[in-house]
Amino acid sequence: MRRTASLLTVLLCALPLLAGCGDDTSGATGSGDDTATVDITFSDGSVTPKGERVEVEAGQPVELVVKADEPGELHVHSTPEEELEYGAGTTTLKLTLDQPGVVDVESHELDVVVVQLEVS
């Protein structure tokens, strides 16, 4: 009986230590790899989305996945401003925004805000 009680005490004391190790591992693998993806479609002279707001964190990688029936250009009104060209078909455009605020991504050809990236 004493042996069982001693073993149970050791296991109960070790349990928080083992749980703590598990938390450290999961936190290390999950941080910094979170890419925000925005799907954009240009077809027959129109675009979707139109002005949708997407929340991203400062420094978080952003991928604009553009599916288009013809080549074009997106204007990212950040500091500094960026002009991103895409081709016909599917193009993935990558950017990272470091300053908090709302950044418009526009198609000047269609004169429309495609998406607003709310950087926090």
N, C-alpha and C positions, 0 to 999 in steps of 0.2 A: 504494500500500500504506500509506504514511504517513497519507494522508487517511482511509482506512478505520479505521486504528488510532485516530486522533484522534477521529473520530466515535463510535466504540465507547466510548472513554474518557468522552466527554461524556455519552453516554446512560447509562452505568453510574453516573456520579456524580449524574445527575439523577433516577434511578429512586427512591432513598430519599426525596427531597424530594417527588416526586409521590405516593408511597405515604402519606407523612405527611399531605398535604393531604386525601387521601381518608378517612383515619381521623378527622380533625377534623370533617368534614362529617357522617359517619354518627353520631358520638357526639352531635352537637348535635340532630339530628332525632329520635333515639330516646329521649332522656331525658325523664322527667316525664309522658309521655303514656300510661303503662301503667295502665289501669283494670282492677281485679279484678272479675269478674262472677260472681255466684252465682245460679243458677237455683233457684227455689223454687216448688213446686206444691202448692196446697191443693185437694183433691178429695174429696167424699163424707166429710167429717169427718176426713180424715187429711192428713199433710203429708210431702213428701220435699224435701230430705234430712231425716234425723233425727240431729242431733248431729254431723254431719260437720265436721271441722276444716279450715279453709282458711287458708293463710298469706298475710298481706299485710304490706306495709311501712308504717311510720308515715308519715302524710301521703299515702299512696297512695289515689286515689279508688276507692271501692267502689260497685258497682251491684248491688242486690238486684232481680232480675227476677222478679216474683211473678205467677204465673198462678193465678187463683183462681175457683172456681165461685160464691163469694159474698164480699162485702166483709169486711174484718177489720183487725187491727192487729198489728204486730210490736213487741216491746219490745227495744231494744238496751241492754244493761247495760254502758254505757261511762260515762265521766265527762265531762260530765254524761250522765245516762240520756236516751234518746230513745224516743219512741213514734211509729211510722211507720204511717200508715193506708194501706191499699190497697183498691182497688175490685174488683168482679167483672170478670173479663177479665184483661188483662195490664197491670201497673203496674210502672214502674221507679222504685225508691227509691234515692236517692243519699246517701252519707255518706262522711266522711273521719275516720279515727281517728288521733290524734296521740300517744297514750300507749302504750308497749309493754305487752304482757300478753295475756291471753285474754279476749275479749269474747263473751258469750253473746247470741245473737239468739233470742228465745223467742216462742212463741205462748202467751199466758196462757190463752186460751180452750181450747186443746187440752192445756195443761199439759205442754208439750214444748219442749226445746231444739231449734231448727230447725238452726242452724249455729253453730259457734264460730269466731270470727275471731281467729287468732293473730297479733298485731301485733308486729313486730320492728323 
